Amino acid sequence: MTHSLFSVLGSEFDNFLFASIGDDRNDMPLSVLSVLARLDIDPWQEAAELARLPRETATQRLASSIASLPYGPSAYLEHGTIAARLIALLPRQANSKISSPGNLLNADERTQFRAGMCMLAVFTAIMLAAQWIAASRQPPAQADTTHASVSSTVSSEVPPPSYSGQ
């Protein structure tokens, strides 16, 4: 059975990651996902880590992340209260399907993924080599000199023939 990496990571933490935190100081809506992404933290990995931590520790960690966000939620919002509400959306550790970020795929799936990536790399290399060979076999483009030589032979002293209409 094959899974895309997103489907393996996505559904268990969707309620948490897509939950609204509020608006930032520019009135743009913030979700947990957007806050973590703005802080350059992998949202799914952080959600898995927070789910493994005790609730109080996870709440403090998330509140700290929210508070450290530049242009984050307005100062009048209580980061601890927001974080506690959001942490409650995480699956409990016992129910968590993801035990650690390194175990997202089983051994067979990791082997298949690596084999697929190797095949993709080989295919890409072959295609690039074929394009390079094809481009190197084409003769260099010649400039169109016929128009330039004809226009240079016409003398500007000879008037063009007049059209008599007959």
N, C-alpha and C positions, 0 to 999 in steps of 0.2 A: 504494500500500500504506500503510495507516494503522497507527500504533503508539500504544499508550498511553504516556504519559511514563514511567510506572513500569516498563513492560516494556523501554523503551529504557535506562533507568538500572539496572534491577535485576539481571539475570542475570549480567552479567560480573563483578560485585563481590560476589555473594552469599556465596561461601566466605569472603571476607575480612570482610565486614560482620557476618555472623552467627556468626563464630568466637567462642568463649568466651575471655574474659580471666581469669575467676576470679570470686570473690564479692567484693562490696563489704564494708565494715566492718559492715554490718547483715545479712550473709549472704544478700544478694540477688545472683542471678547477673548478671554483666556481660558484654556482648558489645561488639564494636567499635562497632556501631550505637548501643547505649545510651550508651556513653561519649561519643561525638561528639554525640549529641543532648543529653545533659546539659550539654555545654559550649557548646551553641547553635551547633554547626558542622554544616552540611549534610553528612550522611554520604556520599552518592554523589559530591558535588563533591569532598570531601576524599579519597575513595578514588581518584578520577580523577587528582587532583593528586599524591597519593602514588605512584601507578603511573608517573607521568612523571618523578619524581625519581630520582636515583641511590639504590640500596638503602640505603646508609649514611645518607644525608641523610634519607630517608623513615623509617628506623628511629629516628633521633634525634628527628625531629618527632613521631612517634607516641608514643615513650616519654615525651616532654615532655607531651603531651596526657594520657596515662594518669596521670602523676605529678601533674598539676595538678587532677585531679578531686577535688572535696571528697567525702569519704566513699568514696573510690575503693578499689582493691584494698589489701589489708593491706600494711603497710610492709615485711614480710619478703619480699614478692615482688619480684623484680628486674625493673624496668620495661623495661630495655634488652633483656633476654632474651625477655620476653613480646612486645615490639614486633618483634624480629627474627623470631620464629616467625610472627607475624601478617603482616608485610610479605612473607614468602615465599609467602603465599596470594594476593597480588595478581597479576593478569596482567602479563606483561612488557610494556614500553612498545611493542615492535614488534607485539604481538598485540592491543593495546588498541584497541577500536573507538571509544572516545571520545577525541578529540584535545583538546577543550577544552569547558568547560561551555557556552559559547555555541553550539557546533555540535552540540547533541544532536539537532536535527531539521534536515533539509535545507530548502532555500528553499521548495519546494512545500508541505511539511508545516507550516512556520511560517506560510505564507500561509493555508492551510486552518485552522490553529488560530486565528489572529487573526480570520478570517471567522466561524468558529464562535462565538468569544467575543463578537464584535459582535452576532451574531444572538441570542445568549443575553441580552445586555444589553438589546437592543431588545424582545425578548419579555417580559423581566421588567418593563421600564418600562411596556409596554402593559398587562400584567396588574395592576400596581399602580394605574395610572390608571383601569382599569375598576372595580377594587374601590373606589376613592375616589369615583368617579361614582355607583356603585350605592349606596354608603353615604350619600352626600349627598342622594340622591333619596328616601330613606325618611323618612316623617314621624317626628318625635321620639316616643319612647315616652311614653304617657300613664300616669300612676299610676292604679291601680285604686281609685277613690274610692267606688264603690257599696257596698262592704263597710263602709267607715268610716261612711258616712251612715246606713246601716241600723242599725248598732250604736249610733249616737248617739241615735236616736229611741226606742229601747227604754228605758223607765224602769226603774230598779232597784227602784222601790217596788211594781210590779205583780208578784205572784208568778206563776211559770209555771203553765200549766194542768196539773191532775193527770190522770193517766191512770187510767181506771176499769177498763180491761180488758174492756169489753163490746163 
